[in-house]
């Protein structure tokens, strides 16, 4: 693993650790118990780290850039980080898609975690209960988070993809 890849690997490792913590706190939620577990800290940390990762591939504009100034003259502006493999192929789009999907997954977890199953209206012959619907949304978002974090981790840790400076 290259020195520049190390912060990214540590970030996705932290996401994997936090997602395990979330999963543990969600044990039995909407199945055996209906009290919503407090996973707000973990969700905030995962969302913050996921946002930082997406910023590597596609940094947000700073205030001067909104007024048309080039990145090179605006203090604090950032250029996208370069990702490549040992053949020199550009993996920036790959990393951007994976990190954006990871961020969308945690947003899906948050959206469903905030849902009150009693306020969900399903069609009359829905194949699941409202509790199952909410829990499935949480679980599918968490699965997306873990899957994309693991892919990024595996590729960068094994040096199949590296961060270039």
Beta strands, then each sheet from edge to edge (+ up, - down):
strand 1: 82-84
strand 2: 162-164
sheet 1: 1+ 2-
end
